[in-house]
Amino acid sequence: MKKEVVIPRLGSSDESNEVKVLRWLKRKGEAVQKGDPLLEVETDKVNVEIEAPDTGLLSEVRVQEGEVVAFNSVVAVIEGKD
């Protein structure tokens, strides 16, 4: 089963609708556990780690470090065992 990693709306700020991907903490092909920090993003006010929504293999990374993406964007895919 595939689970998409989505950038959630962070905080209550309506000033910006996007985040910058600062760095990936896991690499494509690595095993991840639900709740593991996957990547760090930057808003206009804070830096935040985005956690893995499921356990499995990080099978796809769709956004590279330094790229800017909108909230609710799919940035990666985790392939579960189901």
C-alpha positions as CSV (number, residue, x, y, z in Angstrom):
1,M,0.0,0.0,0.0
2,K,1.3,3.5,-0.9
3,K,1.0,6.4,1.5
4,E,1.6,9.9,0.2
5,V,3.6,12.4,2.3
6,V,1.8,15.7,2.2
7,I,2.9,19.1,3.5
8,P,0.3,20.1,6.1
9,R,-0.7,23.7,6.7
10,L,1.6,24.8,9.5
11,G,0.3,27.1,12.2
12,S,-2.4,29.7,11.8
13,S,-0.5,32.0,9.5
14,D,-2.3,32.9,6.3
15,E,0.6,35.1,5.2
16,S,2.2,32.4,3.0
17,N,0.8,29.4,1.2
18,E,4.1,27.7,0.7
19,V,7.2,26.2,2.3
20,K,10.8,25.7,1.3
21,V,12.3,22.2,1.6
22,L,15.5,22.7,3.6
23,R,16.7,19.2,3.8
24,W,15.7,15.6,3.6
25,L,16.5,13.6,6.8
26,K,15.8,10.3,5.1
27,R,16.8,9.2,1.6
28,K,15.0,7.4,-1.2
29,G,15.1,3.6,-0.5
30,E,15.5,4.0,3.3
31,A,13.1,2.3,5.7
32,V,11.1,4.6,7.8
33,Q,8.8,4.2,10.9
34,K,5.6,6.1,11.4
35,G,6.5,9.3,13.2
36,D,10.2,9.4,12.0
37,P,11.3,12.9,10.9
38,L,11.5,12.8,7.1
39,L,12.3,16.3,6.0
40,E,12.7,19.8,7.4
41,V,10.8,22.7,5.8
42,E,10.9,26.5,6.3
43,T,8.0,28.9,6.4
44,D,8.2,32.6,6.7
45,K,8.3,32.3,10.5
46,V,9.6,28.8,11.6
47,N,11.4,25.7,10.6
48,V,9.5,22.4,11.1
49,E,10.2,18.7,10.7
50,I,7.6,16.7,8.7
51,E,7.1,13.2,10.1
52,A,6.5,10.0,8.2
53,P,2.7,9.2,8.1
54,D,3.3,5.5,7.9
55,T,5.9,2.7,8.2
56,G,7.5,1.3,5.1
57,L,10.1,2.2,2.5
58,L,10.6,5.8,1.2
59,S,10.1,4.8,-2.4
60,E,9.7,8.2,-4.0
61,V,11.0,11.7,-3.4
62,R,9.2,14.2,-5.6
63,V,10.7,17.5,-4.3
64,Q,14.4,18.4,-4.0
65,E,16.1,20.4,-1.3
66,G,15.8,24.1,-2.0
67,E,12.4,23.8,-3.8
68,V,9.4,25.8,-2.7
69,V,6.0,23.9,-2.6
70,A,2.5,24.8,-1.6
71,F,0.8,23.4,1.5
72,N,-1.0,20.1,0.8
73,S,1.6,19.2,-1.9
74,V,2.6,15.6,-2.1
75,V,6.4,15.6,-1.6
76,A,7.1,11.8,-1.2
77,V,5.6,8.3,-1.2
78,I,6.1,5.6,1.4
79,E,5.5,2.0,0.2
80,G,4.0,-0.1,3.0
81,K,4.1,-3.8,3.3
82,D,0.4,-4.3,2.6
